Amino acid sequence: MARSSWKPLFLNTEFILQRQNNLKVDAIILYNRATIITKQMLGLKLDIYNGIKFFQIIVSNDMIGHSVGEFSPTRKKPVQKKKKIK
């Protein structure tokens, strides 16, 4: 389902403060998957938490406007069990 047009974009305030203070960080850790990717984030490494582990992504130009949670999968792919030979 798409986000309502009347709602404002969700931005992480910690991220904005780090950019203003010019703090050098290897990767920014994000727990909130609803954060929207903006032009200021281009080229940054983000560690996104999906509830189990962190996924590291590097923000590219194609990701602008999408939420961060779209790039960290939360579900495992199903694995079929092998049949036992009798």
N, C-alpha and C positions, 0 to 999 in steps of 0.2 A: 504494500500500500504506500502511496506517495505521501510526502509530508505536506501538511496544509500550507497554503500560500500565505496565510495571515500570520503564521508563527515566525518569529525571528530566527536567524541562524544561531546554532549553538556553538560557541567558541570556548575553548579551555583558557581560563584566565591565567593559569600558571604558565602556559606556553607563551602568552603575550608578555608576561613579566620577564621571563628568561630572555626573550629577544630584545627587550628594552635595556636590560642590564648587560647584554653581550656576554652571557655566561657560556663558556665552552663546555658542551656536554656531548659525550659519545652518541647517545641515543636518548630521546625523550620518552619517558615511560608514561603511557596513557592507560588508565583503567576505564575511562568513559568512552564507549564505542560510538556515541552519538555526536562526537565532535566533527564539525565540517572542515574539510581540507580547503585552505585558502592559498592565494598566491604567495604569501609570506612563508609558507612551509616548503616551498620547492627545494629539492635537494637534501632535505633533512632525513635523518634516520629516526623512525618511530618504533617503539616497542609497544605493541598492542596486546592487552590481556584479554583472553577469551573465556576466562573462568577456570582454565586448567593450566595453560602455559602462555608464554609471550611469543608473539610472532613479530619478527623484525621486517619492516618495509622501508624502502627509500621512495620518497614522494616524487612522482614525475608529473609532467604537464597534463597527462590524461586523467589524473586523479582529482583535479580541482573541481570542487562542487559536490563531491561525493562524501559520504560519511566514512569515518575511519574504520568502523566495524565491518564494512563491506569487504575489507581486505584481510580479515582474520577469520578463517572458518571455525565454526563452533561444533560441527557435527563430523563424525567419522564416517568414512565410506564403508558400506556393508561388505563383509567378507564371507564368502560361502564356505561352508565346512566341506572337507573332502570326505568322500564315502570310504568306509572301511572295507577292506577285502576280507571275505570270510574264508 
